Amino acid sequence: MDNVDRELISLLRDNARIPVMTLARKLKVARATVQNRLARLEAQGVIMGYTLRLQSDAIEQGVRAITGIGISGHHAAEVRRALRGHPNVVAIHTTNGRWDLLAELRAESLEAFDKVLNSIRSIPHIENTETSILLSTYKM
């Protein structure tokens, strides 16, 4: 990957719907060059898709949080399976820090979120949790 590829990716991060001709003009290369680079980056898996970004308050998101999860013994796989099937768990991450897992959670309200936390804490082999509610999100 060279500087043109990096600049192309930067432009697409800002606006994935920018026309190829506009990309070519901004990068000072031919339209075919942009199309070939896009095709190569997609084939290599560097660009895995194009996505939609919504204004943070455009859709009701409710309560969002990150929960650190401590697991007893060697039961991480069992806990991951239980969390994977939980409707309020958006993502599960392994980590090398204090917690065995980090789970991203969502619920409609604080009351619903309280129930979500209680249901997660009742999963066998979860020893302890610590939750941080996400207040604002800033995209890099």
N, CA, C and O of each residue as an XYZ file, in Angstrom:
560
protein
N       0.843     -1.172      0.000
C       0.000      0.000      0.000
C       0.891      1.239      0.000
O       1.818      1.353      0.802
N       0.595      2.163     -0.912
C       1.400      3.376     -0.995
C       0.582      4.583     -0.525
O      -0.534      4.436     -0.027
N       1.150      5.765     -0.691
C       0.488      6.984     -0.222
C      -0.822      7.263     -0.946
O      -1.761      7.783     -0.344
N      -0.897      6.925     -2.229
C      -2.141      7.139     -2.975
C      -3.240      6.248     -2.399
O      -4.373      6.698     -2.232
N      -2.916      4.984     -2.092
C      -3.892      4.084     -1.481
C      -4.357      4.628     -0.129
O      -5.550      4.622      0.173
N      -3.412      5.095      0.674
C      -3.768      5.626      1.995
C      -4.656      6.860      1.881
O      -5.611      7.017      2.643
N      -4.339      7.732      0.929
C      -5.157      8.928      0.739
C      -6.538      8.551      0.198
O      -7.541      9.155      0.578
N      -6.588      7.563     -0.679
C      -7.863      7.074     -1.201
C      -8.736      6.551     -0.056
O      -9.920      6.877      0.021
N      -8.159      5.750      0.820
C      -8.888      5.215      1.971
C      -9.358      6.345      2.881
O     -10.475      6.304      3.396
N      -8.521      7.342      3.079
C      -8.895      8.483      3.913
C     -10.099      9.213      3.328
O     -11.021      9.576      4.059
N     -10.096      9.429      2.022
C     -11.223     10.099      1.375
C     -12.501      9.272      1.507
O     -13.579      9.823      1.734
N     -12.382      7.950      1.365
C     -13.547      7.075      1.482
C     -14.063      7.007      2.914
O     -15.265      6.863      3.137
N     -13.158      7.111      3.884
C     -13.603      7.132      5.285
C     -14.470      8.354      5.545
O     -15.439      8.291      6.302
N     -14.119      9.449      4.921
C     -14.881     10.682      5.093
C     -16.225     10.600      4.376
O     -17.235     11.082      4.890
N     -16.241      9.986      3.182
C     -17.469      9.864      2.404
C     -17.338      8.679      1.454
O     -16.716      8.796      0.398
N     -17.916      7.550      1.820
C     -17.805      6.333      1.015
C     -18.591      6.417     -0.292
O     -18.449      5.551     -1.155
N     -19.412      7.443     -0.443
C     -20.209      7.595     -1.668
C     -19.617      8.606     -2.640
O     -20.260      8.960     -3.628
N     -18.425      9.068     -2.381
C     -17.795     10.057     -3.249
C     -17.589      9.431     -4.638
O     -17.085      8.312     -4.734
N     -17.965     10.125     -5.698
C     -17.831      9.570     -7.042
C     -16.356      9.298     -7.412
O     -15.450     10.000     -6.963
N     -16.150      8.279     -8.226
C     -14.803      7.897     -8.649
C     -14.116      9.058     -9.349
O     -12.920      9.272     -9.152
N     -14.840      9.806    -10.154
C     -14.244     10.940    -10.865
C     -13.743     11.992     -9.873
O     -12.675     12.569    -10.078
N     -14.491     12.246     -8.813
C     -14.077     13.205     -7.788
C     -12.843     12.691     -7.055
O     -11.927     13.457     -6.758
N     -12.823     11.390     -6.764
C     -11.637     10.792     -6.137
C     -10.411     10.983     -7.030
O      -9.342     11.366     -6.555
N     -10.575     10.714     -8.322
C      -9.465     10.848     -9.268
C      -8.952     12.281     -9.293
O      -7.743     12.508     -9.308
N      -9.859     13.241     -9.297
C      -9.461     14.650     -9.320
C      -8.694     15.009     -8.041
O      -7.653     15.663     -8.103
N      -9.206     14.586     -6.896
C      -8.553     14.914     -5.620
C      -7.194     14.230     -5.490
O      -6.266     14.793     -4.910
N      -7.079     13.023     -6.026
C      -5.821     12.277     -5.932
C      -4.854     12.638     -7.065
O      -3.684     12.258     -7.039
N      -5.363     13.378     -8.060
C      -4.563     13.772     -9.233
C      -4.053     12.550     -9.990
O      -2.884     12.463    -10.366
N      -4.992     11.591    -10.204
C      -4.695     10.397    -10.996
C      -5.872     10.165    -11.939
O      -6.910     10.816    -11.820
N      -5.703      9.240    -12.870
C      -6.762      8.925    -13.823
C      -7.900      8.163    -13.139
O      -7.699      7.470    -12.141
N      -9.096      8.311    -13.703
C     -10.265      7.595    -13.183
C     -10.014      6.090    -13.164
O     -10.363      5.419    -12.193
N      -9.419      5.557    -14.215
C      -9.139      4.116    -14.293
C      -8.188      3.685    -13.173
O      -8.306      2.578    -12.649
N      -7.253      4.557    -12.810
C      -6.317      4.258    -11.718
C      -7.080      4.079    -10.409
O      -6.815      3.150     -9.645
N      -8.030      4.981    -10.161
C      -8.841      4.883     -8.938
C      -9.656      3.596     -8.961
O      -9.702      2.879     -7.962
N     -10.297      3.295    -10.084
C     -11.109      2.080    -10.182
C     -10.252      0.824     -9.972
O     -10.670     -0.105     -9.281
N      -9.065      0.802    -10.564
C      -8.177     -0.355    -10.402
C      -7.712     -0.496     -8.956
O      -7.652     -1.602     -8.419
N      -7.383      0.631     -8.333
C      -6.935      0.581     -6.930
C      -8.070      0.129     -6.015
O      -7.848     -0.670     -5.105
N      -9.273      0.627     -6.246
C     -10.419      0.188     -5.456
C     -10.641     -1.315     -5.608
O     -10.848     -2.023     -4.622
N     -10.596     -1.789     -6.837
C     -10.787     -3.219     -7.085
C      -9.706     -4.046     -6.383
O     -10.001     -5.090     -5.802
N      -8.457     -3.581     -6.439
C      -7.356     -4.309     -5.794
C      -7.512     -4.310     -4.282
O      -7.340     -5.347     -3.642
N      -7.839     -3.146     -3.701
C      -8.010     -3.048     -2.245
C      -9.188     -3.898     -1.770
O      -9.132     -4.479     -0.686
N     -10.239     -3.976     -2.561
C     -11.372     -4.841     -2.217
C     -10.975     -6.309     -2.324
O     -11.301     -7.101     -1.440
N     -10.272     -6.684     -3.401
C      -9.850     -8.080     -3.592
C      -8.894     -8.539     -2.494
O      -8.924     -9.701     -2.088
N      -8.050     -7.633     -2.016
C      -7.102     -7.961     -0.947
C      -7.755     -7.969      0.431
O      -7.129     -8.374      1.411
N      -8.999     -7.529      0.513
C      -9.686     -7.486      1.794
C      -9.348     -6.272      2.637
O      -9.743     -6.190      3.801
N      -8.611     -5.317      2.050
C      -8.318     -4.079      2.777
C      -9.615     -3.292      2.936
O      -9.931     -2.819      4.028
N     -10.362     -3.153      1.842
C     -11.694     -2.559      1.892
C     -12.668     -3.726      1.927
O     -12.786     -4.495      0.972
N     -13.363     -3.838      3.053
C     -14.271     -4.977      3.236
C     -15.717     -4.621      2.917
O     -16.572     -5.504      2.847
N     -15.992     -3.363      2.727
C     -17.347     -2.960      2.421
C     -17.496     -1.465      2.614
O     -16.570     -0.777      3.042
N     -18.657     -0.991      2.295
C     -18.977      0.419      2.437
C     -20.157      0.493      3.384
O     -21.037     -0.367      3.351
N     -20.184      1.496      4.215
C     -21.167      1.507      5.284
C     -21.893      2.827      5.386
O     -21.538      3.810      4.735
N     -22.899      2.825      6.202
C     -23.723      3.995      6.448
C     -23.429      4.513      7.842
O     -23.402      3.737      8.797
N     -23.209      5.806      7.972
C     -23.032      6.432      9.288
C     -24.231      7.312      9.533
O     -24.597      8.126      8.686
N     -24.844      7.152     10.685
C     -26.001      7.948     11.036
C     -25.633      8.993     12.070
O     -24.721      8.793     12.873
N     -26.334     10.087     12.046
C     -26.191     11.076     13.101
C     -26.548     10.373     14.400
O     -27.519      9.617     14.445
N     -25.784     10.609     15.452
C     -25.929      9.841     16.678
C     -27.332      9.881     17.264
O     -27.745      8.917     17.908
N     -28.075     10.956     17.064
C     -29.419     11.011     17.631
C     -30.510     10.750     16.588
O     -31.691     10.956     16.869
N     -30.129     10.299     15.387
C     -31.111     10.044     14.340
C     -31.968      8.828     14.670
O     -33.147      8.782     14.317
N     -31.390      7.865     15.332
C     -32.109      6.657     15.719
C     -31.991      6.517     17.222
O     -30.915      6.700     17.790
N     -33.078      6.198     17.850
C     -33.082      6.006     19.301
C     -32.153      4.850     19.656
O     -32.395      3.708     19.266
N     -31.100      5.149     20.392
C     -30.124      4.122     20.738
C     -30.295      3.617     22.155
O     -29.781      2.547     22.483
N     -30.990      4.337     22.999
C     -31.144      3.905     24.366
C     -29.831      3.983     25.117
O     -29.042      4.906     24.912
N     -29.600      3.023     25.981
C     -28.413      2.987     26.818
C     -27.377      2.073     26.168
O     -27.679      0.951     25.760
N     -26.140      2.586     26.082
C     -25.027      1.802     25.545
C     -23.947      1.748     26.607
O     -23.729      2.722     27.329
N     -23.274      0.618     26.704
C     -22.253      0.486     27.742
C     -21.223     -0.560     27.348
O     -21.449     -1.402     26.479
N     -20.085     -0.472     28.022
C     -19.039     -1.498     27.923
C     -18.942     -2.132     29.298
O     -18.813     -1.432     30.303
N     -19.003     -3.453     29.344
C     -18.920     -4.179     30.604
C     -17.691     -5.075     30.599
O     -17.527     -5.923     29.722
N     -16.829     -4.875     31.594
C     -15.700     -5.772     31.798
C     -16.199     -6.976     32.567
O     -16.952     -6.839     33.530
N     -15.772     -8.173     32.135
C     -16.276     -9.412     32.730
C     -15.112    -10.266     33.203
O     -14.211    -10.584     32.428
N     -15.135    -10.633     34.474
C     -14.166    -11.556     35.044
C     -14.774    -12.942     35.101
O     -15.907    -13.108     35.551
N     -14.023    -13.946     34.645
C     -14.528    -15.319     34.537
C     -13.724    -16.229     35.450
O     -12.500    -16.119     35.531
N     -14.415    -17.124     36.131
C     -13.725    -18.076     37.010
C     -13.167    -19.239     36.195
O     -13.781    -19.694     35.230
N     -11.995    -19.708     36.604
C     -11.400    -20.886     35.968
C     -11.186    -20.732     34.478
O     -10.895    -19.646     33.976
N     -11.337    -21.839     33.792
C     -11.120    -21.882     32.339
C     -12.457    -22.048     31.623
O     -12.648    -22.985     30.848
N     -13.369    -21.135     31.893
C     -14.728    -21.239     31.356
C     -15.047    -20.131     30.355
O     -16.219    -19.853     30.099
N     -14.041    -19.505     29.797
C     -14.276    -18.379     28.879
C     -15.119    -18.781     27.673
O     -15.995    -18.022     27.256
N     -14.872    -19.951     27.112
C     -15.628    -20.384     25.932
C     -17.115    -20.532     26.263
O     -17.972    -20.153     25.465
N     -17.414    -21.078     27.432
C     -18.812    -21.241     27.843
C     -19.483    -19.880     28.014
O     -20.615    -19.676     27.578
N     -18.773    -18.956     28.651
C     -19.338    -17.621     28.872
C     -19.533    -16.905     27.535
O     -20.555    -16.250     27.335
N     -18.570    -17.020     26.619
C     -18.715    -16.396     25.291
C     -19.944    -16.946     24.574
O     -20.691    -16.186     23.958
N     -20.162    -18.271     24.648
C     -21.338    -18.863     24.002
C     -22.629    -18.297     24.597
O     -23.569    -17.978     23.869
N     -22.666    -18.175     25.920
C     -23.860    -17.628     26.574
C     -24.084    -16.173     26.173
O     -25.218    -15.773     25.911
N     -23.025    -15.385     26.122
C     -23.149    -13.973     25.742
C     -23.523    -13.822     24.275
O     -24.291    -12.927     23.921
N     -22.992    -14.682     23.426
C     -23.262    -14.599     21.984
C     -24.754    -14.711     21.708
O     -25.257    -14.098     20.767
N     -25.464    -15.487     22.516
C     -26.894    -15.650     22.306
C     -27.744    -14.600     23.000
O     -28.968    -14.617     22.872
N     -27.128    -13.698     23.723
C     -27.871    -12.683     24.478
C     -28.303    -11.553     23.545
O     -27.462    -11.002     22.834
N     -29.586    -11.193     23.525
C     -30.070    -10.195     22.562
C     -29.539     -8.778     22.777
O     -29.596     -7.967     21.853
N     -29.027     -8.458     23.957
C     -28.550     -7.106     24.221
C     -27.040     -6.969     24.091
O     -26.497     -5.886     24.305
N     -26.362     -8.050     23.746
C     -24.908     -8.014     23.576
C     -24.612     -7.740     22.109
O     -24.930     -8.548     21.237
N     -24.000     -6.588     21.849
C     -23.697     -6.156     20.488
C     -22.373     -6.758     20.006
O     -22.255     -7.166     18.851
N     -21.377     -6.811     20.902
C     -20.059     -7.329     20.552
C     -19.391     -7.881     21.803
O     -19.665     -7.444     22.920
N     -18.510     -8.849     21.591
C     -17.721     -9.429     22.674
C     -16.260     -9.335     22.257
O     -15.908     -9.688     21.132
N     -15.406     -8.859     23.166
C     -13.986     -8.723     22.873
C     -13.172     -9.447     23.939
O     -13.475     -9.340     25.127
N     -12.146    -10.181     23.527
C     -11.185    -10.693     24.488
C     -10.160     -9.596     24.725
O      -9.988     -8.711     23.886
N      -9.488     -9.649     25.851
C      -8.539     -8.592     26.187
C      -7.411     -9.157     27.027
O      -7.530    -10.246     27.588
N      -6.335     -8.429     27.112
C      -5.208     -8.858     27.937
C      -5.138     -8.058     29.233
O      -4.163     -8.178     29.975
N      -6.122     -7.270     29.510
C      -6.113     -6.412     30.689
C      -6.713     -7.090     31.903
O      -6.663     -8.311     32.052
N      -7.271     -6.279     32.750
C      -7.852     -6.753     34.009
C      -9.001     -7.724     33.783
O      -9.197     -8.657     34.562
N      -9.762     -7.503     32.713
C     -10.955     -8.306     32.448
C     -10.671     -9.385     31.428
O      -9.840     -9.216     30.536
N     -11.377    -10.503     31.570
C     -11.245    -11.599     30.607
C     -11.962    -11.265     29.307
O     -11.488    -11.603     28.222
N     -13.101    -10.605     29.423
C     -13.881    -10.200     28.260
C     -14.403     -8.788     28.457
O     -14.603     -8.336     29.584
N     -14.618     -8.101     27.350
C     -15.344     -6.836     27.343
C     -16.570     -7.049     26.460
O     -16.456     -7.549     25.341
N     -17.729     -6.673     26.959
C     -18.956     -6.825     26.183
C     -19.572     -5.456     25.950
O     -19.677     -4.642     26.867
N     -19.974     -5.216     24.717
C     -20.699     -3.989     24.392
C     -22.181     -4.315     24.489
O     -22.665     -5.251     23.853
N     -22.897     -3.529     25.293
C     -24.301     -3.800     25.576
C     -25.186     -2.644     25.142
O     -24.750     -1.493     25.099
N     -26.448     -2.966     24.817
C     -27.442     -1.938     24.495
C     -28.776     -2.340     25.095
O     -29.116     -3.521     25.171
N     -29.528     -1.325     25.521
C     -30.886     -1.531     26.031
C     -31.688     -0.262     25.782
O     -31.119      0.806     25.553
N     -33.009     -0.381     25.827
C     -33.872      0.761     25.508
C     -33.868      1.836     26.586
O     -33.995      3.021     26.279
N     -33.725      1.435     27.838
C     -33.827      2.390     28.943
C     -32.914      1.941     30.082
O     -32.366      0.839     30.047
N     -32.755      2.790     31.082
C     -31.953      2.407     32.247
C     -32.583      1.230     32.987
O     -31.877      0.342     33.465
N     -33.889      1.225     33.079
C     -34.574      0.115     33.744
C     -34.324     -1.192     32.986
O     -34.031     -2.220     33.596
N     -34.439     -1.149     31.667
C     -34.156     -2.337     30.856
C     -32.693     -2.727     30.984
O     -32.360     -3.911     31.020
N     -31.823     -1.731     31.053
C     -30.390     -1.999     31.170
C     -30.073     -2.698     32.491
O     -29.224     -3.589     32.530
N     -30.736     -2.310     33.554
C     -30.569     -2.965     34.852
C     -30.898     -4.453     34.744
O     -30.186     -5.289     35.300
N     -31.962     -4.778     34.038
C     -32.347     -6.185     33.840
C     -31.309     -6.924     33.001
O     -30.999     -8.085     33.265
N     -30.776     -6.243     31.990
C     -29.734     -6.848     31.149
C     -28.515     -7.187     31.998
O     -27.991     -8.298     31.919
N     -28.062     -6.235     32.809
C     -26.897     -6.486     33.668
C     -27.144     -7.641     34.626
O     -26.269     -8.485     34.824
N     -28.331     -7.684     35.223
C     -28.644     -8.780     36.142
C     -28.647    -10.130     35.432
O     -28.200    -11.131     35.992
N     -29.152    -10.156     34.197
C     -29.166    -11.428     33.461
C     -27.748    -11.862     33.086
O     -27.439    -13.053     33.101
N     -26.893    -10.907     32.753
C     -25.504    -11.242     32.416
C     -24.752    -11.697     33.655
O     -23.984    -12.657     33.598
N     -24.965    -11.024     34.760
C     -24.275    -11.401     36.003
C     -24.692    -12.775     36.502
O     -23.968    -13.395     37.281
N     -25.849    -13.259     36.065
C     -26.311    -14.577     36.509
C     -25.786    -15.716     35.636
O     -26.062    -16.880     35.925
N     -25.047    -15.412     34.589
C     -24.469    -16.463     33.734
C     -23.423    -17.219     34.544
O     -22.558    -16.602     35.166
N     -23.493    -18.546     34.544
C     -22.515    -19.335     35.302
C     -21.072    -18.987     34.913
O     -20.768    -18.767     33.741
N     -20.204    -18.944     35.905
C     -18.762    -18.705     35.788
C     -18.379    -17.236     35.636
O     -17.192    -16.923     35.547
N     -19.361    -16.321     35.604
C     -19.019    -14.903     35.644
C     -18.838    -14.541     37.109
O     -19.783    -14.597     37.897
N     -17.604    -14.165     37.469
C     -17.283    -13.833     38.854
C     -17.627    -12.395     39.209
O     -18.214    -12.129     40.257
N     -17.255    -11.459     38.320
C     -17.529    -10.056     38.605
C     -17.585     -9.273     37.301
O     -17.110     -9.718     36.256
N     -18.185     -8.085     37.402
C     -18.306     -7.206     36.238
C     -18.088     -5.766     36.676
O     -18.238     -5.417     37.847
N     -17.736     -4.960     35.717
C     -17.664     -3.516     35.926
C     -18.152     -2.862     34.643
O     -17.666     -3.175     33.556
N     -19.107     -1.960     34.769
C     -19.762     -1.386     33.601
C     -19.538      0.112     33.524
O     -19.631      0.826     34.522
N     -19.241      0.571     32.320
C     -19.151      2.004     32.030
C     -20.203      2.325     30.976
O     -20.178      1.768     29.878
N     -21.127      3.224     31.311
C     -22.141      3.650     30.360
C     -21.503      4.644     29.394
O     -20.803      5.567     29.812
N     -21.746      4.453     28.122
C     -21.197      5.335     27.082
C     -22.110      6.549     26.929
O     -23.308      6.409     26.685
N     -21.542      7.723     27.073
C     -22.319      8.952     27.000
C     -22.286      9.584     25.620
O     -23.341      9.878     25.058
N     -21.109      9.799     25.063
C     -20.963     10.383     23.730
C     -19.952      9.568     22.954
O     -19.066      8.939     23.532
N     -20.093      9.585     21.637
C     -19.165      8.856     20.772
C     -18.601      9.830     19.752
O     -19.338     10.618     19.160
N     -17.295      9.774     19.549
C     -16.617     10.623     18.568
C     -15.894      9.722     17.598
O     -15.087      8.888     18.006
N     -16.170      9.878     16.329
C     -15.550      9.069     15.285
C     -14.233      9.681     14.892
O     -14.142     10.897     14.726
N     -13.201      8.862     14.737
C     -11.889      9.355     14.325
C     -11.861      9.564     12.845
O     -10.839      9.979     12.299
